[in-house]
Amino acid sequence: MLSLGTELAMLGVEAQMVIGQRMAMFMLGGPKARKEARLMVTEKVKAAGEAAATIALGGTPRKVVRGYRRKVQANHRRLSKG
């Protein structure tokens, strides 16, 4: 089991990979980039709400971080496909 600090560090690295993938897509522009920008904003608002609900219902910071990591990893896989 990883410590919270390690999970946070991994989240930071994983998020930077997704940011890089998105920046490359945004530089190319087009409908796919516009769709990704809209999706990115919606996902962030939803994830923040889910994190707040987790904490409000007694969840731990580690559970919140793990939830964010799952989302970031899913974005990385999706953006890597094309």
Beta strands, then each sheet from edge to edge (+ up, - down):
end
